[in-house]
Amino acid sequence: MRELIEVQRKLLPDLLAVMQKRYQILQYIRLMQPIGRRALALSLGTSERVLRAEVQFLKDQDLIDVFPSGMLLTDDGASLLQLLEEMMKDVLGLSQMEITLRERLNLKRVIIVSGDSDQSPLVKKEMGRACSACIKERLSGNTIVAVTGGTTLAAVAEMMTPDYKNPDLLFVPARGGLGENVENQANTICAKMAEKAMGNYRLLHVPDQVSTEVYHSILREPSIKELLTLIKSAGMVVHGIGDALTMAERRRTTPEDLEKIRRNAAVAESFGYYFNQDGEVIHKVQTVGIQLEDLGSTPHVIAVAGGASKAKAIKAYMKQALDTVLVTDEGAAKELLRDSTP
């Protein structure tokens, strides 16, 4: 495949450019359908006049349908898009980037989607779709899936699809609530994933961050204790990676702890742990839910985070990660690979 692409690149460079453009159009329609031509042109950064000819070609090939409500992929269009995905990864150089980054970060697997989610919210949706597919690949039997909160995990939940092979799936929140927008809470994301995957869910109605006294009090509650045992026995954990200062602000961190986080140059946060660029834990908050040490016994751990701005956070956290699958985007991957040191 690689050799064929190189031949096409030399003899028919225009063909690859056209194929890439039409692939992107089909990809955006899949993420946003039904979508009108004007909205699609804005998303692609092109003119309606240029897009009109491409839309007509795709319609003539029976790859899309055009309705008053907008454009949708046909079954043929969806099948073709799926077949094109691996080929386009080679065309865009993403396949080689995945291998290099996997080796550089010493991970089980790296999945990279094109684009930069800092620049386009649609890239975050595509990361969500890639993560959803990765989750389904690894499901088996009575799997318990623990999920964290955040906008990236909300995109994963939005892109989940029914899983008829695993009817006994159970989704649980990996942590309590942060007191932020309800749609980005672990509880909400867990429930939405279960709904989309046609599974079941349990909710954890406690704050994410609590004092030591409250933490031990909560653990004495039989229902909470039973649920935390269930959460920590999850066969899969899907989580995001946060920027340290952003997460500290979301947690309404005390001025003293915030100064400690700044002074020690923390760049990443996950599960209540704050990491410096060397992957060292420089601060830990008392959180209810999965702890970092719990991941060592979890069969499948999937981290999903993207955007060039998240590269430092991803690199720092991954120095702690063991047997993790990373789902990210081209923006973050390029930043990570610019640093030549492993």
ABEGO torsion letter per residue (X at the ends): XAAAAAAAAAABAAAAAAAAAAAAAAAAAAAAOBBBAAAAAAAAGBBAAAAAAAAAAAAAAGABBBBAAEBBBBAAAAAAAAAAAAAAAAAAGAAAAAAAAAAAAGBABBBBBBEBAAABAAAAAAAAAAAAAAAAAABBEBBBBBBBBEAAAAAAAAABBBBAABAABBBBBABBBAGBBAAABAAAAAAAAAAAAGBBBBBBBBBABBBAAAAAAAAABAAAAAAAAAAAABABBBBBBBBAAAAAAAAGBBAAAAAAAAAAGBABBBGGBBBBAAGBBABBBBBBEBBAAAAAABABBBBBBBEAAAAAAAAAAAAABBGBBBBBBAAAAAAAAABABX
